[in-house]
């Protein structure tokens, strides 16, 4: 029992570190979005992380058995889609709203873990999922029109949930750094192709995937460095968290990033979320805690 409790605690600690790092990454990305396209921010976010991981290999090579290349590729691709969607929302809506959309990922993770990993949810878990989605509706406050932020919010959440669920299987075959490296490498290749294409074709309707490369100037380089370092820390500890404990448990803890983001967003000039939005956030967090308890 003690060993099991210690393992859960370790997963919770890793997720708290990942959440704090993600909130800082979000702040850097939002500031950079004033001058740079989403696809370029994604490029730099992964470039620094890839270089950092490669640097660690000189002292500590990968220790792994391998054997799941297609699942590894899937985790990298779907994770990149989730990240692109998240950064796009950060550039166009308040920080707390973008982060709250992304925090529905643990709810989807619990569902996918039930479908693919046969992890039990139970009645309490399903009630928690319903509460979480009700909270999301309060945050969205839909008016009958599907907005771009809604689409990318769900793309981010579902993509992240699929990526997190795959980690539960991949961690048995690959070094944590290898899983993160493939994900970040995918986040380099796609932006490079996109920025080359954007030199010859641009369409405002596809600004989420197209963007001309603009050389960063001045303090933007410092922001990019901070974004890359904290992005690596976020992905590394998030991957370790999902490898240490059940998806639903650490998924619930990941909601702490909302609180970090509300504070940072207001500091950056966003309006304080409305009472209805706060209520929605509360329902989402409560649903997440219920999922963790049920598991």
N, C-alpha and C positions, 0 to 999 in steps of 0.2 A: 504493500500500500504506500509506504514511504517513497519507494522508488518511482511509483506511478505519479504521486503528487509532485515530486521533484521534477519529473519530466514535463508535467503540465506547467509548473511554475516557470521552467526554463523557456518553454514556448511562449508564455505570456510576456516574459521579460523581453524576449527577442522582438515580439510584435510591438511592444511599447516603443522600443528604440526605432523600429521601422516606421511607426506612425509619426513620431516626432520628426524623423528625417524627411518623410514624405511631405509633411506640412511645410518644411523649410524649402524643399524642392519646388513645391507649388508656388510659394512666394517668389522665388527667383524666376520661375517660368512666367508668371503673370507680369512681372516688371519687364522682362525681356520682350514679351509679346507686343509691347508698344512699338518696337523698332524692327522686330524680326518675325518671319512667318513661322507658323506652327511646325512645319516640316523641318525648318532649319534648327529650331530649338530642340526638336527630337534628335536630330543629327548630333549636335554638340553634347546633348545630355548623355548619349551613348558612347561617343568617341572617348570622352574622358574616362568613363567607366571601363571600357574595353582596355585602354592603355593601363589602367590601374590593375586589372585582373592579370594581364600579361606580365606585368612587373612582379606580381606575387609568385608566378610560376618559376622564376629563377631560384627562389629559396625553397618553395614547397610545390613540387609537381602534383598534378592530379592523381588522386588515388580512387580508382573506380573500376567497375567490371564492364560497364557499357551493355549494349544489347537492345536498346530501345531508341534507335535513331529517329524513327518517324514520330514517335511521341515527343521526343526532344525537339524536333523541328516544329511540331504542332504547338508546343508550349512557347517557343520563340515567336512564331508568327502571330498567334492569337494574343500573346502578351503585347506585341508591338501594336496591334490594332487597338487594344485597350488603352495603351499609353498615348497613342496619337489622338484618340477620341477625348481622352482626359485633358491633354494639353490644349486642344482646340476649345473645349469648354472653358478652361481657365482664362483664355484670351478674350472671351466674349460675355461671360456672366460673372457675378460676384464669386470670390474665392470659396466662401462657405457653401454656396449652392453647388458649385462644381464638385467640391469634395463630398458633399452629402449624396449627390448622385452616385459617386463612385463607391460610397459606403454601403450601397445595396448589394455589392458584390458578395459579401459574406452570406447573405440570405440565399443568393443563387448558388454559392459554393456548397451550402448545406444540402440544397436540392440535388446538385450534380454529384455530391459525395454519396447521396442516397441512391441515385440512379447507377452510377458507374463503379463506386467502391463498396456498395452494399452497406454503408454506414446507416444505422437505425436513426430515425428522427422521432417517431412517436407522436402522440396527439399534441403534447405540449409544444413540440417543435413545429408542427404544422400551424398551430394557433399563433406561435411567435412569427412565423413567416407571413401570415396574414396581417398581423399587427405592423410588421415592418413595411409591407407594401401600402398599408393605409397611411403610415407616416410619410411615405414617399409621395403619395397623392397630395398630402397637405403641403409638402415642400414645392411640388410642381404647380399646384393650384391651376389645373388645366381649365381652359376656357372654351374647349371644343376645337381648338386649333393645335395641331402637332407642331411644336417648334423644333428648330434645329438642335437646341440644347437638350431637348428631351431625347431625341434620336441618339445623339452622341453620348448622353448620359447612360442610356441603356446599353449601347455598344460597349462602353467602358466597363460597366458592371458585369455584363455577361461574359465579355472577353476575359476580364480579370478572374472571374469565378472559374472559368474553364482552365485558365492557366494555373491557378492555385490548386485545383483538383488534380491536375496532371502531376504537380510536384509531389503529391503524396505517393505516387507510383515511382516517379523518376529518382527520388532520393535514395531508393534502394539499389540503383544502378550507377548513378553518376555523382561525382564530386559537386558540392553546392556551387562552387565557382564555375564549373563547366555548364551547369544549367543557366546561371546568370549570363555567362559569356555568350552562349548561343542566342539568348534573348536580346542582348545588347547588340550583337553582331547583326541580327535581323533589323534592329533599329538604326543601323548604319547603312546597310545595303539599300533598303527601300528609299530613305531620304536622298541618297546619292543619285539613284535613278530618277527620282521625282524632280530634283533640282536641275538635272540635265535636260529632262523633258520640258521643264518650265522655261528654259531659255528659248524654246521654239513655239510653245503653246501655253497660253494662260487663259483661265476662265474663272471669274469670281465665284461661280457656283461650286467650284471644286477647290476652294481655297484651303480646305482641310487637308488636302493631299498635295497640292501644287504650291510652289513658292520659289522665287528666284533667290539665289544665294547673295547675301549682303554681308560684307566683311564687318565684323564687330568693331566697335570703336571705344576707346577709353575704358571706363569702369565696367562696360558690358563684359569685358574679358574676365573680370573678377567675379561677376555674377555667374558667368558660364562655368568657371572653375568651381564655385560653390555648388552650383546645380549638379555638376557631374559627380563631385565627391559625395554629396548627400544622397544623390540618386543611387549610387553604388551601395552605400550603407543601407538605404531603404530596401533595395532589392535583395541584398545579401541576407539581412536579418529577417526579412519577410520569408524568404525561401527557407531559412533555418527554422523559423517559427512553425511553418506548415509541415516541416519534416519532423519536428519534435512532438507535436500534439495533434489531436484530431482537428479537422478543418473547421468545425463549428465553434470550438473553444477559442482558438486564436483569432478566428474570424470576428467573434464578438468583441474581443479586445481591440481590434483594429478600429473600432468606432471612436476611439480616443482621438483620432486624427481630426475629427470634426471640431472638437473643442479647441485644439491647437489652431485650426484654420480660422475659426471665428475670430479669435484674438488677433491673429496675424492679418486677416482680411481687413478688420477695422483699422488696424495700424497703417495699412496701405491705402486707406481712403474709402473702403467699401462701407455702405450703410449697415448699421446693426440689423440683423435679420428680424423680420416682423414676428409678432407673437404666434401667428399661425405657423410660420416657418420653424420657430423654436419648438412648437408643439409637435410638428412633424419629425424634427430631429429627435425629440424625446421618445416618440413612438418607435423610431428606427433603432435607437440605442436599446430601448426596453425589449424590442423584439430580438435583437442580437443577444442580449443577456439571457433571454429565455431559451434561445437556441443552444447557447453554451450550457445552461443548466440541464436541458433535456438530454444533452449528449454526455 
